[in-house]
Structure formats: structure tokens, C-alpha cells
């Protein structure tokens, strides 16, 4: 039986997502269908797909489910969390939001929203990271900011082979049995940190990665970061034991809306 669902296409600094309001539970697409929706030639095209779900816990405004572009359920996505928070604001769920993600509870705030242009700035609270969880490995650092990230400093990042080297590192099984996202960083003359990311599940470079820039900010101590898709601020309080009160701040935009028809299971 064919089913039609309305979707919203968002991006967070070029990191783009298909977002679906699934509070009625009607969207039950398969892994293959999600991958087809995300396909850039045969589908809508996106780095991932998110559904906004009703939460069983009354303390949450909603639950966020995130699927990688390969159709598989993914871990936490920082830019996805910011985009779905803007979507929730559009649905009338509030400007400040407490929701459940893959890695637990998150607080978000829509700091700016231009209703006419459908663009804004969203601040998202990220999970705390214990200092003992940040470990040196290979030629960089490994940590989990809601998703696993390996971070490495390189020279001439603009011309660096992010895809080739990122794919190689992502698949070093003895270091990363479950795979990892791979971030490359370089200090810019203006003091900002340039970040490029190879994302697990997308299996390619994305224009920005929220959990990635968060990881890069923590290991570098730099709070101002620039990606190919836009600029970010990452704030946190560092103690000898943990990085806490971690917040990811950056742009979001609603690009367009549409409908998708698929065969329901």
C-alpha cells in the first residue's frame, strides 16, 4: 500500500537533513527506503533523516530519532539536534526545548528565527565529556561527544585528502571496532579553527558536523570554529575531571518542503 508523508528539508551549516513529524507514528519506512530518500540522485538528498517522535516520558517535548544516509539508525547528531529543535519551534512546541536524543536528554534554545526567510541560530546543549574519556591515539585524539570522533591536526587542510584519509582511519578496526567519525583541524591566521569531517554512516565528507566541531573544540580549546558550511561557537567549562555545560551554537535553515510516496510495510 502506498503511503505519502510530508517532509521538511533543513540544513545546519550545510549539513543537511530530511525531517519528518512522526508524532502519529505513521512513518514506518525500512532501512532501504530511508537510504533512498537520502540518495542525492534518486531521492530528496540528505546527510541523514530525522523523525520527531512523541516521547513516553512527559518531561520531554519530543524524542529525536536520527538515521544516517545509509538508512541505519545513527548516534547523536549535533547539527541534526539543532535543526529538529528549529522544526519543533515551527510546530509550536516552544523556543526552549528539552528533548531526548540517542545519547540522552538535551536542552535547546532557538536564539534567532526569521519567520519570513526561515533561517535562524540555535543553541544546543551537548553531553558532558570526562577528561579521562579523551585519549591520545594514532596521531591525534579520540573522544565521544554523542558520537565517536577521532581528531587530528594537519597542514594545508584546504587541499587535504579528507575523504581518502578519513575513510582509511574510520576503518582501522583495532583502534575503532565500531568505526568512527574523523575530523581534521588546522589553525587559521585569524585565530579560528578550520574543521573538515569525514562522517561514518554518510561515508563521505560533510559540510559540517555538530558533534565533530564540539570534539574539535574540546581537544583544541578553541571556541570559534569554521567549516565549509558555516561558523560555529562551542562553549564549555573545563575542569580537571570533565568538560561540562557544553553548548553548540550555529546556523539553521529550512530549505524546502515536499511529499514522499513509498510502499508502507
C-alpha positions as CSV (number, residue, x, y, z in Angstrom):
1,X,0.0,0.0,0.0
2,X,1.4,3.4,-1.0
3,X,1.7,6.0,1.8
4,X,2.6,9.7,1.4
5,X,4.4,11.6,4.1
6,X,5.3,15.3,4.3
7,X,8.9,16.1,4.8
8,X,10.9,19.3,5.6
9,X,14.4,19.8,4.3
10,X,16.7,21.6,6.7
11,X,20.4,22.3,6.9
12,X,22.7,23.2,9.7
13,X,25.7,25.0,8.2
14,X,25.4,22.8,5.0
15,X,24.9,19.6,7.0
16,X,21.5,18.7,5.5
17,X,18.6,16.6,6.7
18,X,15.2,15.4,5.8
19,X,12.9,15.9,8.9
20,X,9.5,14.3,9.4
21,X,6.9,15.0,12.1
22,X,6.1,11.4,13.2
23,X,4.1,12.1,16.3
24,X,1.3,10.0,14.9
25,X,3.7,7.1,14.3
26,X,2.7,6.6,10.6
27,X,6.1,6.8,9.1
28,X,7.5,3.3,9.3
29,X,9.9,3.2,6.3
30,X,12.5,0.5,6.0
31,X,16.3,1.0,6.1
32,X,16.3,0.8,2.3
33,X,13.6,3.4,2.0
34,X,15.4,5.9,4.3
35,X,18.5,5.4,2.2
36,X,16.5,6.0,-1.0
37,X,15.1,9.3,0.5
38,X,18.6,10.4,1.4
39,X,20.1,9.5,-2.0
40,X,21.3,12.6,-3.9
41,X,20.3,11.3,-7.3
42,X,17.3,9.2,-6.8
43,X,15.8,10.8,-3.6
44,X,15.5,14.1,-1.8
45,X,19.2,14.1,-0.9
46,X,20.5,14.5,2.6
47,X,23.3,13.6,5.0
48,X,20.6,12.0,7.2
49,X,16.9,11.7,8.1
50,X,15.3,12.6,11.4
51,X,11.9,11.9,12.8
52,X,10.3,13.9,15.6
53,X,8.5,11.4,17.8
54,X,6.2,11.6,20.9
55,X,8.2,10.8,24.0
56,X,7.0,8.2,26.5
57,X,8.5,10.5,29.2
58,X,6.3,13.5,29.9
59,X,9.4,15.5,30.8
60,X,10.5,15.7,27.2
61,X,8.9,17.8,24.5
62,X,9.8,15.1,21.9
63,X,12.2,12.3,21.0
64,X,14.6,12.7,18.2
65,X,15.4,9.6,16.0
66,X,18.3,10.0,13.7
67,X,19.1,7.8,10.6
68,X,22.4,8.0,8.7
69,X,22.1,8.4,4.9
70,X,22.8,4.7,4.6
71,X,19.4,4.1,6.3
72,X,20.7,2.8,9.6
73,X,19.8,4.3,12.9
74,X,22.6,6.6,14.0
75,X,24.0,8.0,17.2
76,X,23.6,11.6,18.2
77,X,23.9,14.3,15.6
78,X,24.6,17.8,16.8
79,X,23.5,19.7,13.7
80,X,20.5,17.4,13.4
81,X,19.6,18.3,17.0
82,X,19.7,22.0,16.2
83,X,17.7,21.5,13.0
84,X,15.0,19.4,14.7
85,X,14.8,22.0,17.5
86,X,14.0,24.7,14.9
87,X,11.4,22.4,13.4
88,X,9.9,21.8,16.9
89,X,9.7,25.6,17.3
90,X,7.9,25.8,14.0
91,X,5.4,23.2,15.2
92,X,4.7,25.4,18.3
93,X,6.5,23.2,20.8
94,X,8.4,26.2,22.2
95,X,11.5,28.3,21.8
96,X,13.3,26.5,24.6
97,X,13.1,22.7,24.4
98,X,14.0,19.7,26.5
99,X,14.2,16.6,24.3
100,X,15.5,13.1,24.2
101,X,18.3,12.1,21.8
102,X,20.2,8.9,21.2
103,X,22.7,9.8,24.0
104,X,20.1,11.1,26.5
105,X,18.5,14.4,27.3
106,X,19.3,17.7,25.6
107,X,18.3,21.3,26.0
108,X,18.0,23.6,23.0
109,X,17.1,27.2,22.5
110,X,16.1,29.0,19.3
111,X,18.1,32.2,19.8
112,X,17.1,33.8,16.5
113,X,14.4,32.9,14.0
114,X,13.5,34.9,10.8
115,X,10.0,33.7,10.0
116,X,10.0,35.1,6.5
117,X,13.3,33.6,5.4
118,X,13.1,30.5,7.6
119,X,16.6,30.9,8.9
120,X,18.0,31.2,12.4
121,X,20.5,30.5,15.1
122,X,20.0,27.5,17.5
123,X,22.0,26.7,20.7
124,X,22.1,23.0,21.7
125,X,23.3,21.6,24.9
126,X,25.6,18.6,24.4
127,X,26.7,15.8,26.7
128,X,29.5,16.3,29.2
129,X,32.8,14.6,28.4
130,X,35.0,13.3,31.2
131,X,38.7,14.2,30.8
132,X,39.6,10.5,31.1
133,X,37.4,9.8,28.0
134,X,39.7,12.0,25.9
135,X,42.6,9.7,24.8
136,X,45.5,10.0,22.6
137,X,45.7,7.5,19.7
138,X,47.4,7.3,16.4
139,X,48.4,10.9,15.6
140,X,45.5,12.6,17.3
141,X,42.8,12.3,19.9
142,X,39.7,10.1,20.3
143,X,36.5,11.1,22.3
144,X,32.8,10.7,22.3
145,X,30.6,13.8,22.2
146,X,27.4,11.9,21.5
147,X,29.1,10.2,18.5
148,X,32.6,8.9,18.4
149,X,35.3,11.2,16.9
150,X,38.9,11.0,16.0
151,X,40.6,14.4,15.7
152,X,43.9,15.1,14.0
153,X,45.9,18.2,13.2
154,X,47.1,18.5,9.6
155,X,48.7,21.2,7.4
156,X,47.1,22.7,4.3
157,X,43.7,21.4,5.3
158,X,42.0,23.2,2.3
159,X,43.8,20.8,-0.1
160,X,44.0,17.7,2.3
161,X,42.5,14.4,1.1
162,X,39.8,14.3,3.7
163,X,37.8,11.5,2.0
164,X,40.7,9.2,1.3
165,X,42.4,9.6,4.7
166,X,39.2,9.8,6.6
167,X,37.9,6.5,5.1
168,X,41.2,4.8,5.9
169,X,41.2,5.9,9.6
170,X,37.5,5.3,10.0
171,X,38.1,1.6,9.2
172,X,41.1,0.9,11.4
173,X,39.3,-1.9,13.3
174,X,41.9,-2.4,16.0
175,X,41.5,1.2,17.1
176,X,37.8,1.7,16.3
177,X,35.9,-1.6,16.4
178,X,32.6,0.2,15.8
179,X,34.1,2.7,13.3
180,X,34.5,6.4,14.0
181,X,33.9,9.8,12.5
182,X,37.2,11.5,11.5
183,X,37.9,15.2,11.9
184,X,40.9,17.1,10.6
185,X,41.8,20.6,12.0
186,X,44.1,23.5,11.3
187,X,44.6,26.9,13.0
188,X,43.6,29.8,10.8
189,X,45.6,33.2,10.8
190,X,42.5,34.9,12.3
191,X,42.6,32.6,15.4
192,X,39.6,30.4,14.4
193,X,39.9,26.6,13.9
194,X,39.2,25.2,10.5
195,X,37.5,21.8,10.6
196,X,36.7,19.2,8.0
197,X,34.9,16.0,8.8
198,X,34.5,12.5,7.3
199,X,31.3,11.1,8.7
200,X,30.6,7.5,9.5
201,X,27.3,6.4,8.0
202,X,27.5,9.0,5.3
203,X,30.9,7.6,4.3
204,X,31.9,10.9,2.8
205,X,32.9,14.4,3.8
206,X,30.0,16.6,5.1
207,X,30.0,20.3,5.0
208,X,29.7,20.5,8.8
209,X,29.3,18.1,11.8
210,X,28.0,19.3,15.1
211,X,29.4,16.6,17.3
212,X,32.6,16.9,15.3
213,X,33.2,20.6,15.9
214,X,32.3,20.0,19.5
215,X,35.0,17.3,19.7
216,X,37.5,19.6,17.9
217,X,36.7,22.5,20.3
218,X,37.3,20.3,23.3
219,X,40.7,18.9,22.2
220,X,42.0,22.3,20.9
221,X,40.5,24.6,23.5
222,X,39.3,26.9,20.6
223,X,35.7,28.1,20.9
224,X,35.4,29.6,17.4
225,X,35.3,27.1,14.6
226,X,34.7,27.4,10.8
227,X,33.6,24.6,8.5
228,X,32.9,24.6,4.8
229,X,29.2,25.2,5.6
230,X,29.5,27.9,8.2
231,X,30.8,29.2,11.5
232,X,30.2,27.8,15.0
233,X,30.7,28.7,18.6
234,X,31.3,25.9,21.1
235,X,31.2,26.9,24.8
236,X,32.1,24.7,27.8
237,X,33.5,24.8,31.3
238,X,36.7,22.7,31.6
239,X,37.7,21.2,35.0
240,X,40.3,18.6,35.9
241,X,37.6,16.0,35.7
242,X,35.3,16.9,32.8
243,X,34.2,19.3,30.1
244,X,30.7,20.3,31.2
245,X,28.0,22.8,30.2
246,X,28.9,22.1,26.6
247,X,26.9,24.1,24.1
248,X,26.9,24.1,20.3
249,X,25.8,27.3,18.6
250,X,25.3,27.8,14.9
251,X,23.0,28.5,11.9
252,X,20.0,26.5,10.7
253,X,17.7,26.9,7.7
254,X,14.6,25.4,6.3
255,X,15.3,24.9,2.6
256,X,12.0,23.5,1.3
257,X,9.1,21.1,2.0
258,X,7.6,18.4,-0.1
259,X,5.9,15.0,0.0
260,X,7.4,11.5,-0.4
261,X,5.4,8.5,-1.5
262,X,6.6,5.0,-0.6
263,X,5.3,1.5,-0.1
264,X,4.3,1.0,3.6
265,X,5.2,-2.3,5.2
